[in-house]
């Protein structure tokens, strides 16, 4: 007997007014703006707060202050749920009411009053609130004292009050245990608070407020860089980068030795994630335009760490592809900053591959990276050009790279002029060397 195929059910047509004009999907939590248009809450909040638009997507009318708290459309939500039930479509759960500042204050108060178990439970509840929606995240960020409370909890981590701990050489079991840094899995209030701070994506305005109230934020983040967890250090670098971007230059110029050593340690640690390394190099670039910070960074071993980064990943040839190339560009900028002081130049020429790595970067990076690398070499050629250094520049191919930059001219006029100036500066030493190919020597720019 021939088997009959089952009839294919006809597709269910969704009523047009159930669909969000932004996401083009059935609305889970419909809200209505003053323009009269209804959207799904997540979509319109992303449009306004994340993308920064100030108008209604459909009518293009400007949004008012009341639209920052759109009106829930309970009638439409009930119609959507009834339609889902009638057509055997999975029903959307009734959304929880948005959290308000009073609820956040109650959670924070409960965390302050209880012991460690109660504090951890309160922080996990706060993490759930933050993860529920962008609106809740902004509410927690804006609640008086909430961010300061989280910073104070992170500061209590044992690593904050102990001597610096080694970050390498841990067993696999230790790494798994320490890297379970998730607000729902955190085993301590400090880890949960750090995860929440990272999830909040603090605005520059909030960071400035916290920084103006005390120096605890930067000091606390410096201590996070000593935590054993890779993820904790990545979170700490994210927050530190944002905090330093919000700081005034006068305060940046006097960074603590602990902070700079922690940042350099992240770059030097080969077990650090590529993201953490890139963030750490970015922080070094932010801190090192000022003289004393440069010296502290050099003393912490920054130059050796940056050279190793240029050698391993820095020119786009590593396993991280474009991410590695971006880290290399930042590393070239940081090397340039460090070469502005005698201590930095000394460390660069003392590294067995220092000059070669910077010269290699000068021909493999973007125009910005090339300009920084050439400027670093120019600082060495002008201020630290001992006979031994000049011979090394010739032997490791620095001079050949400079000739290439002069002849190709693809790197821009300023790097080309600096390369030409270096070649003229030491022409007597380099011109007659048999190490130079004859076709290059014939066009030597004297």
GUVEXPA-803065 format. One record per residue (C-alpha): residue in one letter; y, x, z. Coordinates in Angstrom, 2 decimals. Example, Ala and Ser with C-alpha at 12.3 -4.5 7.8 and 13.67 -1.06 7.14 Angstrom:
% GUVEXPA-803065
+--------+---------+---------+---------+
| residu |   north |    east |      up |
+--------+---------+---------+---------+
|      A |   -4.50 |   12.30 |    7.80 |
|      S |   -1.06 |   13.67 |    7.14 |
+--------+---------+---------+---------+
***
This chain:
% GUVEXPA-803065
+--------+---------+---------+---------+
| residu |   north |    east |      up |
+--------+---------+---------+---------+
|      X |    0.00 |    0.00 |    0.00 |
|      X |    3.32 |    1.42 |   -1.00 |
|      X |    5.47 |    2.28 |    1.94 |
|      X |    8.87 |    0.58 |    2.04 |
|      X |   11.87 |    2.66 |    2.95 |
|      X |   14.08 |    1.57 |    5.80 |
|      X |   17.41 |    0.08 |    4.70 |
|      X |   20.34 |    2.41 |    5.24 |
|      X |   22.89 |    0.78 |    7.56 |
|      X |   26.25 |    0.14 |    5.97 |
|      X |   29.03 |    2.39 |    7.26 |
|      X |   31.22 |    0.81 |    9.89 |
|      X |   34.81 |    0.39 |    8.80 |
|      X |   37.20 |    1.44 |   11.56 |
|      X |   40.29 |   -0.77 |   11.94 |
|      X |   43.32 |    1.10 |   10.74 |
|      X |   45.31 |    0.58 |   13.94 |
|      X |   42.52 |    2.20 |   16.01 |
|      X |   43.12 |    5.54 |   14.25 |
|      X |   45.60 |    8.13 |   15.54 |
|      X |   48.17 |    9.02 |   12.83 |
|      X |   47.91 |   12.70 |   13.79 |
|      X |   44.19 |   13.38 |   14.29 |
|      X |   43.01 |   10.55 |   11.96 |
|      X |   40.29 |    9.80 |   14.51 |
|      X |   39.67 |    6.80 |   16.76 |
|      X |   42.02 |    7.04 |   19.73 |
|      X |   40.48 |    7.74 |   23.12 |
|      X |   43.63 |    7.32 |   25.18 |
|      X |   46.29 |    5.51 |   23.12 |
|      X |   49.92 |    5.90 |   24.22 |
|      X |   53.06 |    4.45 |   22.66 |
|      X |   56.38 |    6.21 |   22.07 |
|      X |   59.83 |    4.67 |   22.11 |
|      X |   59.64 |    4.60 |   18.30 |
|      X |   56.91 |    1.94 |   18.61 |
|      X |   54.18 |    4.16 |   17.11 |
|      X |   50.94 |    4.64 |   19.05 |
|      X |   49.07 |    7.96 |   19.13 |
|      X |   46.15 |    9.49 |   20.97 |
|      X |   47.54 |   11.17 |   24.09 |
|      X |   46.03 |   14.60 |   23.38 |
|      X |   47.37 |   14.62 |   19.81 |
|      X |   50.94 |   13.62 |   20.58 |
|      X |   51.16 |   15.93 |   23.60 |
|      X |   49.97 |   18.83 |   21.44 |
|      X |   52.57 |   17.85 |   18.81 |
|      X |   55.41 |   17.79 |   21.35 |
|      X |   54.56 |   20.46 |   23.90 |
|      X |   52.35 |   22.96 |   22.09 |
|      X |   53.88 |   22.80 |   18.61 |
|      X |   57.39 |   22.19 |   19.94 |
|      X |   58.36 |   19.21 |   17.74 |
|      X |   61.15 |   16.93 |   18.92 |
|      X |   60.62 |   13.94 |   16.65 |
|      X |   58.11 |   11.15 |   16.10 |
|      X |   55.56 |   12.33 |   13.49 |
|      X |   55.62 |    9.00 |   11.62 |
|      X |   59.19 |    7.71 |   11.87 |
|      X |   60.88 |   11.13 |   12.27 |
|      X |   63.13 |    9.58 |   14.91 |
|      X |   64.19 |   11.98 |   17.70 |
|      X |   62.15 |   11.67 |   20.89 |
|      X |   63.89 |   10.69 |   24.10 |
|      X |   63.31 |   11.83 |   27.68 |
|      X |   60.96 |    8.88 |   28.29 |
|      X |   58.68 |   10.10 |   25.50 |
|      X |   57.72 |   13.10 |   27.59 |
|      X |   55.71 |   10.58 |   29.63 |
|      X |   54.48 |    8.16 |   26.90 |
|      X |   53.47 |    4.64 |   27.87 |
|      X |   49.69 |    4.00 |   28.03 |
|      X |   48.61 |    1.24 |   25.65 |
|      X |   45.97 |   -0.44 |   27.83 |
|      X |   45.57 |   -3.44 |   25.54 |
|      X |   44.73 |   -1.31 |   22.52 |
|      X |   42.38 |    0.85 |   24.56 |
|      X |   40.43 |   -2.25 |   25.69 |
|      X |   40.27 |   -3.50 |   22.09 |
|      X |   38.89 |   -0.14 |   20.94 |
|      X |   36.24 |   -0.15 |   23.68 |
|      X |   35.23 |   -3.74 |   22.85 |
|      X |   34.97 |   -2.86 |   19.16 |
|      X |   32.80 |    0.16 |   19.99 |
|      X |   30.46 |   -2.05 |   22.02 |
|      X |   30.23 |   -4.68 |   19.27 |
|      X |   29.38 |   -2.12 |   16.58 |
|      X |   27.00 |    0.05 |   18.64 |
|      X |   29.47 |    2.93 |   18.55 |
|      X |   29.51 |    5.26 |   21.50 |
|      X |   32.18 |    4.04 |   23.87 |
|      X |   34.88 |    6.34 |   25.07 |
|      X |   35.11 |    6.58 |   28.85 |
|      X |   38.17 |    5.10 |   30.47 |
|      X |   40.61 |    8.00 |   30.84 |
|      X |   41.57 |    9.03 |   34.32 |
|      X |   45.22 |    8.43 |   35.17 |
|      X |   47.38 |   11.52 |   34.57 |
|      X |   47.87 |   13.68 |   37.63 |
|      X |   51.29 |   13.83 |   39.25 |
|      X |   53.12 |   16.37 |   41.38 |
|      X |   52.14 |   14.56 |   44.60 |
|      X |   48.44 |   14.89 |   43.75 |
|      X |   48.84 |   18.60 |   42.98 |
|      X |   50.70 |   19.08 |   46.25 |
|      X |   47.89 |   17.33 |   48.13 |
|      X |   45.25 |   19.61 |   46.57 |
|      X |   47.27 |   22.72 |   47.39 |
|      X |   47.86 |   21.49 |   50.94 |
|      X |   44.16 |   20.87 |   51.40 |
|      X |   43.37 |   24.37 |   50.16 |
|      X |   45.87 |   25.84 |   52.61 |
|      X |   44.51 |   23.94 |   55.60 |
|      X |   40.80 |   24.54 |   55.15 |
|      X |   38.57 |   27.58 |   55.36 |
|      X |   37.13 |   29.48 |   52.40 |
|      X |   34.59 |   26.79 |   51.36 |
|      X |   37.26 |   24.07 |   51.46 |
|      X |   39.72 |   26.30 |   49.62 |
|      X |   37.20 |   27.08 |   46.88 |
|      X |   36.38 |   23.37 |   46.50 |
|      X |   40.10 |   22.51 |   46.24 |
|      X |   40.66 |   25.22 |   43.64 |
|      X |   37.75 |   23.95 |   41.56 |
|      X |   39.27 |   20.47 |   41.70 |
|      X |   42.59 |   21.96 |   40.59 |
|      X |   40.82 |   23.75 |   37.73 |
|      X |   39.31 |   20.44 |   36.60 |
|      X |   42.77 |   18.90 |   36.63 |
|      X |   44.21 |   21.76 |   34.56 |
|      X |   41.37 |   21.64 |   32.04 |
|      X |   41.66 |   17.90 |   31.47 |
|      X |   44.84 |   17.89 |   29.38 |
|      X |   47.97 |   19.81 |   28.42 |
|      X |   49.99 |   17.31 |   30.39 |
|      X |   48.07 |   18.09 |   33.57 |
|      X |   48.46 |   21.80 |   32.93 |
|      X |   52.22 |   21.44 |   32.68 |
|      X |   52.26 |   19.27 |   35.78 |
|      X |   50.43 |   21.90 |   37.83 |
|      X |   52.68 |   24.65 |   36.47 |
|      X |   55.79 |   22.68 |   37.40 |
|      X |   54.62 |   21.52 |   40.83 |
|      X |   56.74 |   23.24 |   43.53 |
|      X |   54.86 |   26.14 |   45.07 |
|      X |   51.62 |   25.70 |   43.09 |
|      X |   51.85 |   28.91 |   41.05 |
|      X |   53.07 |   30.89 |   44.08 |
|      X |   50.08 |   29.57 |   46.04 |
|      X |   47.65 |   30.73 |   43.35 |
|      X |   49.24 |   34.20 |   43.30 |
|      X |   48.94 |   34.43 |   47.08 |
|      X |   45.22 |   33.57 |   46.87 |
|      X |   44.54 |   36.20 |   44.20 |
|      X |   46.33 |   38.76 |   46.36 |
|      X |   43.72 |   38.28 |   49.10 |
|      X |   40.91 |   39.72 |   46.95 |
|      X |   39.24 |   42.68 |   48.73 |
|      X |   40.11 |   45.02 |   45.83 |
|      X |   43.80 |   44.36 |   46.60 |
|      X |   43.61 |   46.12 |   49.92 |
|      X |   41.01 |   48.79 |   49.23 |
|      X |   41.13 |   52.04 |   47.34 |
|      X |   40.59 |   52.04 |   43.62 |
|      X |   36.96 |   51.34 |   42.70 |
|      X |   35.13 |   52.83 |   39.72 |
|      X |   34.89 |   50.45 |   36.79 |
|      X |   32.07 |   52.14 |   34.93 |
|      X |   28.47 |   53.00 |   35.71 |
|      X |   27.53 |   49.57 |   37.10 |
|      X |   24.08 |   48.12 |   36.63 |
|      X |   23.52 |   45.25 |   34.22 |
|      X |   22.91 |   42.88 |   37.15 |
|      X |   26.26 |   43.81 |   38.70 |
|      X |   28.06 |   43.28 |   35.40 |
|      X |   26.55 |   39.81 |   34.97 |
|      X |   27.44 |   38.88 |   38.54 |
|      X |   31.01 |   40.11 |   38.35 |
|      X |   31.70 |   38.65 |   34.92 |
|      X |   30.82 |   35.08 |   35.93 |
|      X |   34.55 |   34.55 |   36.35 |
|      X |   34.89 |   30.88 |   35.62 |
|      X |   36.77 |   28.45 |   37.83 |
|      X |   33.67 |   26.24 |   38.02 |
|      X |   31.33 |   29.16 |   38.78 |
|      X |   33.63 |   31.44 |   40.77 |
|      X |   32.11 |   32.57 |   44.04 |
|      X |   35.42 |   33.22 |   45.78 |
|      X |   38.83 |   31.51 |   45.95 |
|      X |   40.44 |   34.64 |   44.51 |
|      X |   38.39 |   34.49 |   41.32 |
|      X |   38.99 |   30.74 |   40.95 |
|      X |   42.75 |   31.16 |   41.44 |
|      X |   42.92 |   33.94 |   38.84 |
|      X |   41.05 |   31.80 |   36.32 |
|      X |   43.48 |   28.91 |   36.91 |
|      X |   46.52 |   31.17 |   36.52 |
|      X |   45.14 |   32.34 |   33.19 |
|      X |   44.44 |   28.76 |   32.07 |
|      X |   47.99 |   27.65 |   32.91 |
|      X |   49.49 |   29.83 |   30.14 |
|      X |   52.62 |   30.22 |   32.24 |
|      X |   55.93 |   29.83 |   30.45 |
|      X |   58.61 |   32.52 |   30.54 |
|      X |   60.76 |   30.25 |   32.71 |
|      X |   58.00 |   29.91 |   35.32 |
|      X |   57.27 |   33.63 |   35.27 |
|      X |   60.95 |   34.44 |   35.79 |
|      X |   61.05 |   32.04 |   38.74 |
|      X |   58.04 |   33.64 |   40.38 |
|      X |   59.31 |   37.16 |   39.67 |
|      X |   62.74 |   36.36 |   41.10 |
|      X |   61.22 |   34.99 |   44.29 |
|      X |   59.24 |   38.18 |   45.01 |
|      X |   57.50 |   41.18 |   43.48 |
|      X |   54.09 |   39.85 |   44.49 |
|      X |   53.11 |   38.79 |   40.98 |
|      X |   53.22 |   42.21 |   39.32 |
|      X |   51.76 |   43.95 |   42.37 |
|      X |   48.97 |   41.39 |   42.52 |
|      X |   48.15 |   41.76 |   38.84 |
|      X |   48.10 |   45.54 |   39.28 |
|      X |   45.41 |   45.05 |   41.92 |
|      X |   43.43 |   42.75 |   39.60 |
|      X |   43.02 |   45.70 |   37.23 |
|      X |   40.79 |   47.30 |   39.90 |
|      X |   38.42 |   44.34 |   40.07 |
|      X |   34.92 |   45.11 |   38.77 |
|      X |   34.80 |   42.08 |   36.45 |
|      X |   35.62 |   42.74 |   32.80 |
|      X |   36.84 |   39.18 |   32.40 |
|      X |   39.07 |   39.44 |   35.47 |
|      X |   40.75 |   42.52 |   34.06 |
|      X |   41.26 |   40.77 |   30.72 |
|      X |   42.82 |   37.79 |   32.50 |
|      X |   44.96 |   40.19 |   34.50 |
|      X |   46.15 |   41.96 |   31.35 |
|      X |   47.05 |   38.63 |   29.72 |
|      X |   49.14 |   37.64 |   32.74 |
|      X |   50.64 |   41.10 |   33.11 |
|      X |   51.77 |   41.20 |   29.49 |
|      X |   53.46 |   37.81 |   29.88 |
|      X |   55.05 |   38.80 |   33.20 |
|      X |   56.49 |   42.07 |   31.86 |
|      X |   57.92 |   40.24 |   28.85 |
|      X |   59.86 |   38.05 |   31.29 |
|      X |   61.17 |   40.97 |   33.40 |
|      X |   64.59 |   42.55 |   33.10 |
|      X |   64.66 |   46.15 |   31.76 |
|      X |   66.06 |   47.45 |   35.04 |
|      X |   62.95 |   46.31 |   36.88 |
|      X |   60.65 |   47.54 |   34.12 |
|      X |   62.06 |   51.05 |   34.44 |
|      X |   60.59 |   51.52 |   37.91 |
|      X |   56.98 |   50.43 |   37.47 |
|      X |   54.64 |   51.47 |   40.26 |
|      X |   52.18 |   54.31 |   39.85 |
|      X |   49.38 |   51.90 |   40.80 |
|      X |   50.32 |   49.56 |   37.96 |
|      X |   50.48 |   52.27 |   35.31 |
|      X |   47.25 |   53.89 |   36.50 |
|      X |   45.49 |   50.52 |   36.36 |
|      X |   46.65 |   49.83 |   32.81 |
|      X |   45.64 |   53.29 |   31.61 |
|      X |   42.26 |   52.89 |   33.28 |
|      X |   41.59 |   49.77 |   31.23 |
|      X |   42.37 |   51.68 |   27.99 |
|      X |   40.20 |   54.63 |   29.00 |
|      X |   37.22 |   52.56 |   30.18 |
|      X |   34.85 |   52.31 |   27.23 |
|      X |   33.25 |   49.19 |   28.71 |
|      X |   36.54 |   47.25 |   28.52 |
|      X |   36.67 |   44.46 |   25.95 |
|      X |   38.68 |   45.12 |   22.75 |
|      X |   41.03 |   42.33 |   23.77 |
|      X |   41.71 |   43.91 |   27.16 |
|      X |   42.30 |   47.31 |   25.55 |
|      X |   44.76 |   45.89 |   23.04 |
|      X |   46.64 |   44.07 |   25.79 |
|      X |   46.71 |   47.23 |   27.92 |
|      X |   48.16 |   49.33 |   25.08 |
|      X |   50.75 |   46.62 |   24.51 |
|      X |   51.73 |   46.89 |   28.19 |
|      X |   52.01 |   50.69 |   27.90 |
|      X |   54.37 |   50.20 |   24.95 |
|      X |   56.41 |   47.81 |   27.07 |
|      X |   56.64 |   50.18 |   30.04 |
|      X |   57.10 |   53.58 |   28.42 |
|      X |   60.53 |   53.49 |   26.76 |
|      X |   61.79 |   54.65 |   30.19 |
|      X |   61.46 |   58.29 |   31.19 |
|      X |   59.89 |   58.07 |   34.61 |
|      X |   57.32 |   55.56 |   33.42 |
|      X |   56.39 |   57.95 |   30.59 |
|      X |   55.68 |   60.74 |   33.03 |
|      X |   53.59 |   58.46 |   35.24 |
|      X |   51.59 |   57.33 |   32.22 |
|      X |   50.99 |   60.92 |   31.08 |
|      X |   49.90 |   61.91 |   34.59 |
|      X |   47.50 |   58.94 |   34.61 |
|      X |   45.81 |   60.24 |   31.43 |
|      X |   47.38 |   57.85 |   28.92 |
|      X |   47.70 |   60.39 |   26.11 |
|      X |   44.01 |   61.30 |   26.12 |
|      X |   43.03 |   57.62 |   26.24 |
|      X |   45.32 |   56.76 |   23.31 |
|      X |   44.05 |   59.65 |   21.20 |
|      X |   40.46 |   58.53 |   21.81 |
|      X |   41.46 |   55.02 |   20.76 |
|      X |   42.97 |   56.34 |   17.52 |
|      X |   39.80 |   58.30 |   16.85 |
|      X |   37.33 |   55.51 |   17.61 |
|      X |   38.95 |   52.25 |   16.50 |
|      X |   42.54 |   52.89 |   15.76 |
|      X |   42.73 |   53.00 |   11.97 |
|      X |   40.70 |   49.96 |   11.07 |
|      X |   37.45 |   51.81 |   10.54 |
|      X |   35.77 |   50.71 |   13.76 |
|      X |   33.53 |   47.76 |   14.44 |
|      X |   36.48 |   45.57 |   15.39 |
|      X |   38.06 |   45.59 |   11.93 |
|      X |   41.57 |   44.19 |   11.91 |
|      X |   41.65 |   43.97 |   15.70 |
|      X |   40.94 |   47.69 |   15.94 |
|      X |   43.67 |   48.47 |   13.41 |
|      X |   46.19 |   46.46 |   15.42 |
|      X |   45.18 |   48.37 |   18.56 |
|      X |   45.68 |   51.59 |   16.60 |
|      X |   49.18 |   50.59 |   15.56 |
|      X |   50.06 |   49.88 |   19.19 |
|      X |   48.47 |   53.18 |   20.20 |
|      X |   50.63 |   55.05 |   17.68 |
|      X |   53.74 |   53.38 |   19.11 |
|      X |   52.66 |   54.33 |   22.64 |
|      X |   52.00 |   57.96 |   21.60 |
|      X |   55.47 |   58.05 |   20.09 |
|      X |   56.98 |   56.90 |   23.39 |
|      X |   55.03 |   59.49 |   25.36 |
|      X |   56.03 |   62.30 |   22.99 |
|      X |   59.65 |   61.67 |   23.93 |
|      X |   58.99 |   63.70 |   27.10 |
|      X |   57.78 |   67.30 |   27.34 |
|      X |   54.78 |   66.31 |   29.45 |
|      X |   53.58 |   63.92 |   26.74 |
|      X |   53.93 |   66.47 |   23.96 |
|      X |   52.05 |   69.03 |   26.04 |
|      X |   49.18 |   66.61 |   26.57 |
|      X |   49.04 |   65.75 |   22.86 |
|      X |   48.78 |   69.36 |   21.69 |
|      X |   46.34 |   70.16 |   24.51 |
|      X |   43.90 |   67.50 |   23.32 |
|      X |   41.41 |   69.08 |   20.88 |
|      X |   41.84 |   66.21 |   18.40 |
|      X |   45.35 |   65.06 |   19.34 |
|      X |   47.36 |   66.31 |   16.38 |
|      X |   44.61 |   65.49 |   13.90 |
|      X |   44.27 |   61.92 |   15.21 |
|      X |   48.01 |   61.22 |   15.00 |
|      X |   48.24 |   62.75 |   11.51 |
|      X |   45.30 |   60.61 |   10.38 |
|      X |   47.01 |   57.53 |   11.76 |
|      X |   50.18 |   58.40 |    9.83 |
|      X |   48.46 |   57.68 |    6.51 |
|      X |   46.22 |   54.76 |    7.50 |
|      X |   48.37 |   52.32 |    9.43 |
|      X |   51.09 |   49.81 |    8.63 |
|      X |   54.65 |   51.05 |    8.02 |
|      X |   55.46 |   50.53 |   11.71 |
|      X |   52.42 |   52.51 |   12.84 |
|      X |   53.10 |   55.23 |   10.27 |
|      X |   56.70 |   55.59 |   11.37 |
|      X |   55.65 |   55.93 |   15.02 |
|      X |   52.97 |   58.52 |   14.22 |
|      X |   55.34 |   60.59 |   12.09 |
|      X |   58.02 |   60.41 |   14.76 |
|      X |   55.53 |   61.71 |   17.35 |
|      X |   54.60 |   64.64 |   15.08 |
|      X |   58.29 |   65.29 |   14.47 |
|      X |   58.90 |   65.52 |   18.23 |
|      X |   56.13 |   68.11 |   18.51 |
|      X |   57.38 |   70.08 |   15.49 |
|      X |   60.92 |   70.12 |   16.82 |
|      X |   60.45 |   70.70 |   20.54 |
|      X |   56.95 |   72.14 |   21.08 |
|      X |   56.37 |   74.25 |   17.98 |
|      X |   54.77 |   77.37 |   19.40 |
|      X |   53.01 |   79.68 |   16.93 |
|      X |   49.65 |   78.38 |   18.13 |
|      X |   50.73 |   74.77 |   17.63 |
|      X |   52.04 |   75.48 |   14.12 |
|      X |   48.79 |   77.16 |   13.15 |
|      X |   46.80 |   74.23 |   14.53 |
|      X |   48.93 |   71.76 |   12.57 |
|      X |   48.03 |   73.69 |    9.45 |
|      X |   44.35 |   74.05 |   10.31 |
|      X |   43.64 |   70.40 |   11.21 |
|      X |   45.40 |   68.96 |    8.16 |
|      X |   48.72 |   67.83 |    9.63 |
|      X |   50.68 |   69.77 |    7.00 |
|      X |   48.58 |   68.29 |    4.19 |
|      X |   49.27 |   64.79 |    5.52 |
|      X |   53.00 |   65.54 |    5.63 |
|      X |   52.92 |   66.75 |    2.03 |
|      X |   51.11 |   63.58 |    1.04 |
|      X |   53.76 |   61.41 |    2.72 |
|      X |   56.54 |   63.29 |    0.93 |
|      X |   54.89 |   63.02 |   -2.46 |
|      X |   53.52 |   59.48 |   -2.23 |
|      X |   56.61 |   57.97 |   -0.64 |
|      X |   54.68 |   54.80 |    0.17 |
|      X |   55.33 |   54.94 |    3.90 |
|      X |   59.04 |   54.27 |    3.70 |
|      X |   62.12 |   56.44 |    3.55 |
|      X |   62.43 |   57.34 |    7.23 |
|      X |   58.88 |   58.72 |    7.65 |
|      X |   59.27 |   60.53 |    4.33 |
|      X |   62.52 |   62.16 |    5.45 |
|      X |   61.00 |   63.23 |    8.77 |
|      X |   57.98 |   64.69 |    7.00 |
|      X |   60.25 |   66.60 |    4.61 |
|      X |   62.32 |   67.86 |    7.56 |
|      X |   59.21 |   69.15 |    9.35 |
|      X |   58.03 |   70.98 |    6.24 |
|      X |   61.40 |   72.64 |    5.77 |
|      X |   61.67 |   73.41 |    9.49 |
|      X |   58.55 |   75.58 |    9.49 |
|      X |   58.39 |   76.66 |    5.84 |
|      X |   58.13 |   80.35 |    6.69 |
|      X |   54.99 |   79.79 |    8.72 |
|      X |   53.24 |   77.33 |    6.43 |
|      X |   54.29 |   78.26 |    2.89 |
|      X |   52.25 |   81.40 |    2.40 |
|      X |   49.07 |   80.17 |    4.02 |
|      X |   45.89 |   80.26 |    1.88 |
|      X |   44.89 |   76.99 |    3.59 |
|      X |   47.30 |   75.06 |    1.37 |
|      X |   46.01 |   73.97 |   -2.01 |
|      X |   47.92 |   75.58 |   -4.85 |
|      X |   48.94 |   72.24 |   -6.36 |
|      X |   50.53 |   71.24 |   -3.06 |
|      X |   52.17 |   74.59 |   -2.48 |
|      X |   53.78 |   74.46 |   -5.92 |
|      X |   55.70 |   71.35 |   -4.95 |
|      X |   56.59 |   72.50 |   -1.44 |
|      X |   59.96 |   70.91 |   -0.54 |
|      X |   62.01 |   73.99 |    0.32 |
+--------+---------+---------+---------+
***
